[in-house]
Amino acid sequence: MYKFRDDAKRVIYVGKAKSLRSRLNSYFADLSGLHPRTRQMVTTAASVEWTVVGTEVEALQLEYNWIKEFDPRFNVRYRDDKSYPVLAVTMNEEYPRLHVYRGARKKGVRYFGPYAHAWAIRETLDLLLRVFPARTCSAGVFRRHGQIGRPCLLGYIDKCSAPCVGRVSADEHRAIVEDFCDFLAGRTDAMMKRLEREMAAASEELEFERAARLRDDLGALRRAMEKQAVVFGDGTDADLVAFAHDELEAAVQVFHVRGGRVRGQRGWVIDKAEEMDVPALVDHFLTQFYGEESDRVGRDDVEAGPVVPREVLVPELPADADAVAEWLSGLRGSRVRLRVAQRGDKKALAETVERNAKEAFTQHKLRRAGDLTARSAALQELQDYLALDSAPLRIECIDISHIQGSDVVASLVVFEDGLPRKSEYRKFALREAATEGDVASIAEVVRRRFHRYLKETAENAAETTETADETVEEAGEEAVRPVRAGIDPETGRPRKFAYPPNLLVVDGAGPQATAAADVLAELGITDIAVVGLAKRLEEVWLPAEPDPMILPRTSDALYLLQRLRDEAHRFAIRYHREKRAKRMQTSELDSVPGLGQARRTALIKHFGSVKKLKQARVEEIEAVPGFGRRTAEAVVAALAGETGAAPQAVPGGDQGS
């Protein structure tokens, strides 16, 4: 295993090789013959570190962990440009709910999908709710209809069994949900036969309305089954993977087959960091995709089911196919077959997946050509307009948000290569300069951000000095111990503030830009350009300049600065609203003598809201950790002063009505 680092000790690439000498020789050959991104990576790298491991499976796991930890710029990352929707069933609730869901998996929730579009889930639900009338409403809607004693519209049209008003018990509703899950999991034959028998029996007993309803239910189930066409009659559980690629990029498509039916489809388009053939792409994809899926679901979540199927079909086997299969088997907990489809239905479906990959790659080329060109042009224009030594590949932007000087906050957003890097966004709660205006607030944020930069840079240099000469003997060979510069010793994660921007943008005009530049000068930082972007006329202000720079309205550079400023504004506004909401939630308790912020927050967390707290008795408040009898009575008295009536405590018993 090896890592390339740049001048700032940032990990830019990780890889594995059986012969490190041969691999490095291939990198440091004639630069003109290298793959374009490999050439860029080699010229960016300043050092290389390596670690010896015992087996290929260990190398796979370590490579995945490093990529997840360091997020190297030049490694292939299979990331969606969107979160694919799934159908979630909250089995961990008393009355399970069916709903569309995006995001990380939660324990105790069953998931079906992924689907290409959310409307596909809603269409399937609309068909199946007449047969499985389970709850689909949110917790708030469920509670509200329980309080008013009337079901929602779905309850009136028999697409919900209305457990909120007691039409069915919790056990009866759970049985409906379990039948729904069995149907989506592929156990359909027994259910269809049971409905057919019930329909025939109802017809014989002259219950024609019930027979007609069962007939309609059967029709709905058949239409839902048609949307998930059977491709394998033997109940196969498999993922089929295919690629389409050129010198610079690659597209991958995955079909998820469960119970013999295609349950979902996903696709990615990625930049290739080096020359990679199909076996190498397969190796990288399987490691990252199943590793991240396993981390997202959680390996102890029985409801979610295994993320790795029994069989993975790929266009070509990777060089370390046995090691990859062994690693996948470890994730699943049972044997996983990794193979190439040779004939029959699986071969035919593999060809379909390949056609989808080629079509997606073609569409990507047509759609992204303009975007890639525009980003490159924007960075080049910024370099030219601002007279920079190089294109600003990393840009940071600061924005301030407040209402008349209260709850002053700031945001710092990061763009790399013209795209947002949301994992490195930061929020600041301002105190020192909160009452002195935006200029002082900008100065405080710049000082705090770059003070951390200088501190972490110094720590990195010290760590490098201490560890650069250390060696460790592993597997009978000498290996240089990896230098942990740039890594926080407490969390083990990269120090994000140690990476400086090429360009710092502040939301504002000349005074804000000058304030930011003055702080950088005080800190001794002279290699970071600063500009301000004023909202009124979209003027670009340089520090200490009396007049702004006016960029053409059609300029790609101006568009990039606007996107950067708008993203910083959005992020700051969201943080400001969160902070203000928390303050407003506890403001009614400010009049309670001796009640600090920590205990006010504890009360709100315990009771859920001030409204519920007003309805609480003294004994209930006294039960909250940190509260005594006297403080509980003071809280009740203070809130009663606002509502006009105080709930009276009955000593030694419950409160009277």
C-alpha positions in Angstrom: 0.0 0.0 0.0 1.3 3.5 -0.8 0.2 7.1 -0.6 1.2 10.2 -2.5 1.2 13.5 -0.7 1.5 17.1 -2.0 3.5 20.0 -0.7 0.9 20.6 2.1 1.2 17.0 3.2 -2.3 16.3 1.9 -2.9 12.8 0.6 -3.8 13.0 -3.1 -3.7 9.4 -4.1 -3.6 5.9 -2.5 -3.0 2.6 -4.2 -1.8 -1.0 -3.8 0.8 -3.0 -5.7 2.5 -6.4 -5.3 5.8 -4.8 -6.5 6.1 -1.2 -5.4 9.4 -0.7 -7.4 7.6 -1.6 -10.6 4.6 0.6 -9.9 6.7 3.6 -9.0 8.9 3.1 -12.1 5.7 3.2 -14.2 4.7 6.5 -12.6 8.1 8.2 -13.0 8.8 7.3 -16.6 8.6 9.8 -19.4 5.8 12.3 -18.5 4.7 12.7 -22.1 3.7 9.1 -22.2 1.5 9.1 -19.1 -2.2 9.3 -18.8 -3.2 13.1 -18.5 -4.5 12.8 -14.9 -1.6 10.5 -13.9 0.8 13.1 -15.2 -1.0 15.8 -13.2 -0.9 13.6 -10.1 2.8 12.8 -10.4 3.7 16.5 -10.9 1.6 17.5 -7.9 3.0 14.8 -5.6 5.9 15.8 -3.3 6.4 12.6 -1.3 5.4 8.9 -1.2 4.9 6.6 1.8 4.2 2.9 1.9 2.9 0.2 4.2 3.5 -3.5 3.9 0.5 -5.8 4.6 0.3 -9.6 4.9 -2.5 -10.5 2.4 -4.4 -9.1 -0.6 -7.6 -9.0 1.4 -5.9 -6.8 4.0 -4.7 -4.6 1.1 -8.3 -4.2 -0.2 -9.6 -3.3 3.3 -6.8 -0.8 3.9 -7.2 0.8 0.5 -10.9 1.3 1.1 -10.3 2.8 4.6 -7.7 5.2 3.3 -9.9 6.4 0.5 -12.7 7.0 2.9 -10.4 8.7 5.5 -8.3 10.9 3.2 -10.7 11.5 0.3 -7.7 11.7 -2.2 -8.3 14.0 -5.1 -6.9 11.6 -7.7 -8.6 8.4 -6.6 -11.6 7.1 -8.5 -14.8 7.8 -6.4 -18.1 6.2 -7.2 -20.4 8.8 -5.9 -23.9 9.6 -7.0 -24.8 13.0 -8.1 -28.0 12.4 -6.3 -29.4 10.2 -3.6 -31.4 7.3 -5.0 -34.8 7.0 -3.4 -35.9 3.8 -1.7 -39.2 2.5 -0.2 -38.7 2.5 3.6 -40.9 0.5 6.0 -40.4 1.6 9.6 -40.7 -1.8 11.4 -39.2 -0.2 14.5 -42.4 1.8 15.2 -45.6 0.5 16.9 -47.5 1.3 13.7 -45.0 0.9 10.8 -45.1 3.5 8.1 -44.4 3.1 4.3 -42.7 6.1 2.7 -40.2 7.4 0.2 -36.8 7.8 1.7 -33.3 9.1 0.8 -30.2 9.1 3.0 -28.4 6.9 5.4 -29.9 3.6 6.5 -31.4 3.3 10.0 -31.5 0.3 12.2 -34.9 -1.4 12.4 -36.1 -0.1 9.0 -36.6 -2.3 6.0 -35.7 -0.9 2.6 -36.8 -1.9 -0.9 -35.0 -0.4 -4.0 -33.2 1.7 -5.0 -35.6 3.1 -7.6 -34.5 5.4 -10.4 -37.3 8.0 -9.5 -39.4 8.7 -6.5 -42.5 8.7 -8.6 -41.9 5.0 -9.4 -42.2 4.3 -5.6 -45.4 6.3 -5.3 -46.9 4.6 -8.3 -46.1 1.2 -6.8 -47.5 2.3 -3.5 -50.7 3.6 -5.1 -51.3 0.2 -6.7 -50.5 -1.8 -3.5 -52.3 0.2 -0.8 -55.7 -1.1 -1.9 -54.4 -4.6 -1.2 -52.2 -3.7 1.8 -53.8 -0.6 3.4 -50.9 0.3 5.6 -50.1 3.7 7.1 -48.2 6.2 4.9 -48.6 9.4 6.9 -46.0 11.2 9.0 -46.0 11.0 12.8 -47.5 14.5 13.1 -50.4 13.7 10.8 -51.0 10.4 12.6 -51.2 12.0 16.0 -53.5 14.8 14.8 -56.1 12.5 13.3 -55.9 10.3 16.4 -56.8 13.4 18.4 -59.7 14.6 16.3 -61.0 11.0 15.9 -61.4 11.1 12.1 -59.1 9.3 9.5 -57.5 11.1 6.6 -58.7 10.8 3.0 -56.9 7.5 2.4 -58.8 6.0 5.3 -62.1 7.0 3.8 -61.2 5.5 0.4 -59.9 2.3 1.9 -56.2 2.8 1.1 -55.4 3.0 4.8 -56.7 0.7 7.5 -56.8 3.9 9.8 -55.0 2.6 12.9 -54.9 6.2 14.1 -58.6 6.0 15.0 -58.5 2.3 16.1 -60.1 0.6 13.1 -57.4 -2.0 13.4 -55.1 -2.9 16.3 -51.3 -2.6 16.3 -50.9 -6.3 15.7 -53.4 -6.3 12.8 -51.7 -3.4 11.2 -48.3 -5.0 11.6 -49.6 -8.1 9.9 -50.7 -6.0 6.9 -47.3 -4.4 6.7 -45.5 -7.8 6.9 -47.7 -9.1 4.0 -46.7 -6.0 2.1 -43.0 -6.7 2.8 -43.4 -10.4 1.8 -44.9 -9.3 -1.5 -42.1 -6.8 -2.3 -39.5 -9.4 -1.2 -40.7 -11.7 -4.0 -42.9 -14.1 -2.0 -45.9 -13.5 -4.3 -47.2 -16.9 -5.5 -48.7 -18.0 -2.2 -50.4 -14.6 -1.7 -51.9 -14.7 -5.2 -53.2 -18.2 -4.7 -54.7 -17.3 -1.4 -56.6 -14.3 -2.9 -57.8 -16.5 -5.7 -59.2 -19.0 -3.3 -60.9 -16.3 -1.2 -62.4 -14.8 -4.4 -63.8 -18.2 -5.5 -65.2 -18.9 -2.0 -66.9 -15.4 -1.9 -68.4 -16.0 -5.3 -69.8 -19.4 -4.2 -71.3 -17.9 -1.1 -72.9 -15.2 -3.3 -70.8 -12.4 -1.7 -70.3 -10.7 -5.0 -69.2 -7.3 -3.7 -66.4 -9.0 -1.7 -65.5 -11.2 -4.7 -65.3 -8.1 -6.9 -63.0 -6.4 -4.4 -60.7 -9.4 -4.3 -60.7 -9.5 -8.1 -59.6 -5.8 -8.2 -56.9 -6.6 -5.6 -55.6 -9.4 -7.7 -55.5 -7.0 -10.7 -53.5 -4.5 -8.7 -51.0 -7.1 -7.6 -50.5 -8.3 -11.2 -50.0 -4.8 -12.4 -47.4 -4.2 -9.7 -45.6 -7.4 -10.6 -45.5 -6.4 -14.2 -43.4 -3.4 -13.2 -40.8 -5.7 -11.9 -40.3 -8.1 -14.7 -39.1 -11.6 -13.9 -35.7 -12.2 -15.5 -34.7 -15.4 -13.7 -37.1 -18.2 -12.8 -34.8 -19.6 -10.1 -35.2 -16.7 -7.6 -31.6 -15.4 -8.3 -30.1 -12.8 -6.0 -27.4 -11.0 -7.9 -25.9 -7.7 -8.9 -24.9 -7.2 -12.6 -22.2 -4.6 -13.3 -21.1 -3.2 -16.6 -18.7 -0.4 -17.8 -18.3 2.0 -20.7 -15.1 4.1 -20.7 -12.6 6.1 -22.6 -9.1 7.4 -21.8 -10.3 10.0 -19.2 -13.7 8.8 -17.8 -15.8 5.7 -17.2 -19.5 5.0 -16.7 -20.7 2.1 -14.6 -24.2 0.7 -14.4 -25.5 -1.8 -11.7 -28.8 -3.8 -11.9 -29.9 -5.2 -8.6 -31.8 -8.5 -9.0 -33.5 -9.9 -6.0 -35.8 -13.0 -6.0 -35.4 -13.2 -9.8 -36.7 -9.7 -10.4 -34.9 -6.4 -11.2 -35.5 -4.4 -8.1 -33.3 -1.4 -8.8 -30.7 0.3 -11.1 -27.9 2.7 -10.4 -25.3 4.5 -12.4 -22.2 6.6 -12.0 -19.7 8.5 -14.2 -16.2 9.0 -12.8 -12.9 10.5 -13.8 -10.1 8.0 -14.3 -6.9 9.0 -12.3 -4.7 6.7 -14.4 -4.9 4.3 -17.3 -7.4 1.6 -16.2 -8.8 -1.3 -18.1 -12.0 -3.1 -17.2 -10.6 -5.5 -14.6 -9.0 -2.6 -12.7 -12.3 -0.7 -12.9 -14.1 -3.7 -11.5 -11.6 -4.0 -8.7 -12.0 -0.4 -7.6 -15.8 -0.4 -8.0 -16.5 -3.5 -6.0 -14.3 -2.4 -3.1 -15.7 1.1 -2.8 -19.4 0.4 -3.6 -19.9 -2.5 -1.3 -17.7 -1.1 1.4 -19.7 2.2 1.6 -23.0 0.4 1.3 -22.0 -1.9 4.2 -21.0 1.1 6.3 -24.2 3.0 5.5 -26.6 0.1 6.4 -24.7 -1.2 9.4 -23.5 -4.8 9.7 -25.7 -5.6 12.6 -29.0 -4.4 11.1 -31.0 -7.6 10.4 -34.0 -5.7 9.0 -32.0 -4.1 6.2 -30.7 -7.4 5.0 -27.2 -8.1 3.5 -25.9 -5.4 1.1 -23.9 -8.0 -0.9 -25.9 -10.5 -2.9 -25.1 -14.2 -3.3 -23.6 -13.5 -6.7 -21.9 -10.6 -8.5 -21.7 -10.7 -12.3 -19.0 -8.6 -13.9 -17.8 -8.1 -17.5 -14.2 -9.2 -16.6 -12.6 -10.6 -13.5 -10.1 -8.5 -11.6 -6.5 -9.7 -11.2 -7.1 -10.4 -7.5 -10.6 -12.0 -8.0 -10.2 -14.5 -5.3 -9.2 -11.9 -2.7 -12.1 -9.7 -3.8 -14.6 -12.6 -3.5 -13.2 -13.4 0.0 -13.6 -9.8 1.1 -17.2 -9.6 -0.2 -17.9 -12.9 1.6 -16.7 -11.3 4.8 -19.1 -8.4 4.3 -22.1 -10.7 3.6 -21.3 -13.3 6.2 -21.6 -16.1 3.7 -20.0 -17.2 0.4 -20.3 -14.7 -2.5 -19.6 -15.8 -6.1 -17.8 -13.4 -8.3 -17.9 -14.5 -12.0 -18.6 -13.5 -15.6 -21.9 -14.5 -17.2 -21.3 -17.0 -20.0 -24.6 -17.9 -21.5 -28.4 -18.0 -21.0 -30.6 -15.4 -19.3 -27.8 -14.0 -17.2 -25.7 -13.3 -20.2 -28.6 -11.6 -22.0 -29.2 -9.4 -18.9 -25.5 -8.6 -18.7 -25.6 -7.4 -22.3 -28.6 -5.2 -21.4 -26.7 -3.6 -18.5 -23.8 -3.0 -20.8 -26.0 -1.2 -23.3 -27.3 1.0 -20.4 -23.8 1.9 -19.4 -22.9 2.9 -23.0 -26.1 5.0 -23.3 -25.4 6.7 -20.0 -21.8 7.4 -21.0 -23.0 9.0 -24.3 -25.5 11.1 -22.5 -22.9 12.2 -20.0 -20.5 13.3 -22.7 -23.2 15.4 -24.4 -24.5 16.9 -21.1 -21.2 17.6 -19.4 -19.1 18.9 -22.2 -20.3 22.4 -21.8 -20.0 22.3 -18.0 -16.4 21.0 -18.0 -15.4 23.7 -20.5 -17.2 26.4 -18.6 -15.5 25.5 -15.3 -12.1 25.5 -16.9 -12.8 28.8 -18.6 -14.0 30.3 -15.3 -10.9 29.4 -13.5 -8.7 30.6 -16.3 -10.6 33.9 -16.4 -10.2 34.4 -12.7 -6.5 33.9 -13.0 -6.3 36.5 -15.8 -8.6 39.1 -14.3 -7.0 38.9 -10.8 -3.4 38.5 -12.2 -2.8 35.3 -10.2 0.2 33.1 -10.7 -2.0 30.1 -11.3 -5.7 29.2 -11.7 -7.5 29.2 -8.3 -8.2 25.5 -8.0 -9.3 26.0 -4.3 -11.6 29.0 -3.5 -13.1 29.8 -0.1 -16.0 32.2 0.5 -17.1 33.9 3.7 -20.6 35.3 4.4 -22.2 36.9 7.5 -25.8 36.4 8.6 -27.8 38.2 11.4 -31.0 40.1 12.1 -30.2 43.6 13.4 -27.0 42.4 15.1 -28.6 39.4 16.9 -27.5 35.8 16.5 -24.5 36.8 14.3 -23.1 33.8 12.5 -20.8 33.2 9.5 -20.3 30.5 6.9 -17.2 29.4 5.1 -17.7 27.3 1.9 -15.1 25.6 -0.3 -15.0 25.1 -4.1 -12.4 22.9 -5.6 -11.9 22.7 -9.4 -15.1 24.9 -9.7 -17.3 22.4 -7.7 -18.6 22.6 -4.1 -16.7 20.5 -1.6 -19.4 20.3 1.1 -17.4 18.1 3.5 -15.1 21.1 4.1 -17.8 23.7 4.8 -17.6 25.4 8.2 -19.9 27.4 10.5 -18.9 30.2 12.9 -20.8 31.6 15.8 -19.5 35.1 16.3 -19.1 36.8 19.7 -16.2 39.2 19.7 -17.2 41.3 16.7 -21.0 40.6 16.8 -22.0 44.1 17.7 -19.4 45.9 15.5 -20.8 45.3 12.0 -20.0 43.1 9.1 -16.5 44.4 8.5 -15.4 43.4 12.1 -17.2 40.1 11.7 -15.4 39.3 8.4 -12.1 40.1 10.2 -12.9 37.8 13.1 -13.8 34.9 10.8 -10.6 35.3 8.7 -8.5 35.5 11.8 -10.0 32.4 13.3 -9.9 30.4 10.1 -6.2 31.2 9.3 -5.0 31.1 12.9 -6.1 27.4 12.7 -4.3 27.1 9.4 -1.1 28.4 10.8 -1.4 26.3 13.9 -2.1 23.0 12.0 0.7 23.8 9.5 3.1 24.2 12.4 1.9 20.9 13.9 2.2 19.1 10.6 5.8 20.3 10.2 6.7 19.2 13.8 5.1 15.8 13.2 7.0 15.4 9.9 10.3 16.2 11.6 9.7 13.7 14.4 8.5 10.8 12.3 10.3 11.1 8.9 13.3 9.0 9.9 11.4 6.2 11.7 11.2 2.8 10.1 9.3 -0.4 11.0 9.9 -4.0 10.1 6.8 -5.8 8.7 6.5 -9.1 6.9 10.3 -9.5 6.9 10.9 -6.3 4.8 11.9 -2.8 5.7 9.1 -0.3 5.2 8.9 3.4 6.0 6.3 4.1 8.7 3.6 6.4 7.2 4.1 10.0 8.2 0.9 11.1 9.9 1.3 14.8 9.1 -2.0 16.5 8.6 -3.9 14.0 10.8 -5.6 14.9 14.0 -4.2 12.6 16.7 -7.4 12.6 18.6 -9.9 11.8 15.8 -7.5 10.2 13.3 -9.1 12.3 10.5 -7.4 14.9 8.2 -7.0 18.4 9.5 -9.2 20.3 7.0 -8.0 23.8 8.1 -4.4 22.9 7.1 -5.2 23.3 3.4 -5.1 27.0 2.3 -7.1 28.4 -0.6 -5.7 30.1 -3.7 -8.4 32.7 -3.5 -10.5 34.0 -0.6 -13.9 35.7 -1.5 -15.8 37.7 1.0 -19.4 38.8 0.6 -19.2 42.6 0.5 -17.4 45.5 -1.0 -14.1 47.3 -0.5 -14.1 47.6 3.3 -14.8 43.9 3.8 -12.1 42.8 1.3 -9.6 45.2 2.9 -10.4 43.9 6.4 -9.8 40.3 5.2 -6.5 41.3 3.5 -5.3 43.2 6.6 -5.9 40.2 8.8 -3.9 37.9 6.4 -1.1 40.5 6.4 -1.1 40.6 10.3 -0.7 36.8 10.3 2.1 36.9 7.8 0.2 35.2 5.0 1.0 36.7 1.6 0.2 34.0 -0.9 -3.6 34.1 -0.8 -5.5 36.5 -3.0 -8.6 38.3 -1.6 -11.6 39.8 -3.3 -15.0 41.0 -2.3 -18.2 40.5 -4.3 -20.9 43.2 -3.7 -24.5 42.1 -4.3 -26.0 45.3 -5.7 -24.1 45.5 -9.0 -22.1 42.3 -8.7 -18.9 44.3 -8.5 -15.6 42.6 -7.7 -13.6 44.6 -5.1 -9.8 44.3 -4.6 -8.3 45.3 -1.2 -7.4 49.0 -0.8 -8.7 49.8 -4.3 -10.9 52.9 -4.6 -12.9 51.5 -7.5 -14.3 48.0 -8.2 -13.5 45.7 -11.1 -16.5 45.1 -13.4 -16.5 41.7 -15.0 -18.6 41.1 -18.1 -22.2 39.9 -17.3 -21.7 36.8 -19.5 -18.3 36.0 -17.9 -17.9 32.4 -16.7 -15.7 33.8 -13.9 -18.5 36.1 -12.6 -20.9 33.2 -12.7 -18.6 31.0 -10.6 -18.1 33.8 -8.1 -21.9 34.3 -7.9 -22.4 30.6 -7.3 -19.8 30.6 -4.6 -21.3 33.7 -2.9 -24.9 32.3 -3.1 -23.8 29.0 -1.6 -22.1 30.8 1.3 -25.2 32.9 1.8 -27.5 29.8 1.8 -25.3 28.0 4.3 -25.1 31.0 6.6 -28.8 31.6 6.5 -29.6 28.0 7.4 -27.2 28.1 10.4 -28.6 31.5 11.5 -32.2 30.1 11.4 -31.1 27.0 13.4 -29.4 29.2 16.1 -32.3 31.6 16.3 -34.9 28.8 16.6 -33.0 27.3 19.5 -32.8 30.7 21.3 -36.5 31.4 20.7 -37.5 28.0 22.0 -36.1 28.7 25.4 -36.8 32.4 25.6 -40.0 32.0 27.6 -37.9 30.5 30.4 -35.6 33.5 30.7 -37.6 35.0 33.6 -37.0 32.0 35.9 -34.4 33.1 38.4 -31.3 30.8 38.6 -32.2 28.8 35.5 -29.2 28.8 33.1 -29.0 27.9 29.4 -28.0 24.3 30.1 -31.0 23.6 32.3 -33.4 25.4 30.0 -32.2 23.2 27.1 -32.6 20.1 29.3 -36.2 21.0 30.0 -37.1 21.5 26.3 -35.3 18.3 25.4 -37.2 16.3 28.1 -40.7 17.7 27.4 -40.3 18.4 23.6 -41.7 21.9 23.6 -42.6 24.9 25.8 -46.3 24.1 25.2 -46.0 20.6 26.8 -43.8 22.1 29.6 -46.6 24.5 30.5 -48.9 21.5 31.0 -46.4 19.6 33.3 -46.8 19.3 37.0 -44.2 20.2 39.6 -43.4 16.5 40.2 -42.8 15.9 36.5 -40.4 18.8 36.3 -38.7 17.8 39.5 -38.0 14.4 37.8 -35.7 16.0 35.2 -32.1 15.5 36.2 -30.6 18.7 37.8 -34.0 20.0 39.1 -35.1 20.3 42.7 -38.5 21.1 44.2 -37.9 24.8 44.5 -36.6 25.2 40.9 -39.5 23.2 39.6 -42.0 25.4 41.4 -40.3 28.5 40.1 -40.6 27.2 36.5 -44.3 26.4 37.0 -44.9 29.8 38.5 -43.1 31.6 35.7 -44.9 29.8 32.9 -48.3 30.3 34.8 -47.7 34.0 34.8 -47.8 33.9 30.9 -50.7 31.5 30.5 -52.8 32.9 33.3 -53.2 29.7 35.3 -50.9 27.5 37.2 -51.2 23.8 37.5 -51.4 23.0 41.2 -49.4 20.2 42.7 -51.1 17.8 45.0 -48.7 16.7 47.7 -48.1 13.0 47.7 -50.4 12.3 44.8 -51.4 13.2 41.3 -52.7 16.6 40.3 -56.4 17.2 40.4 -58.3 18.0 37.3 
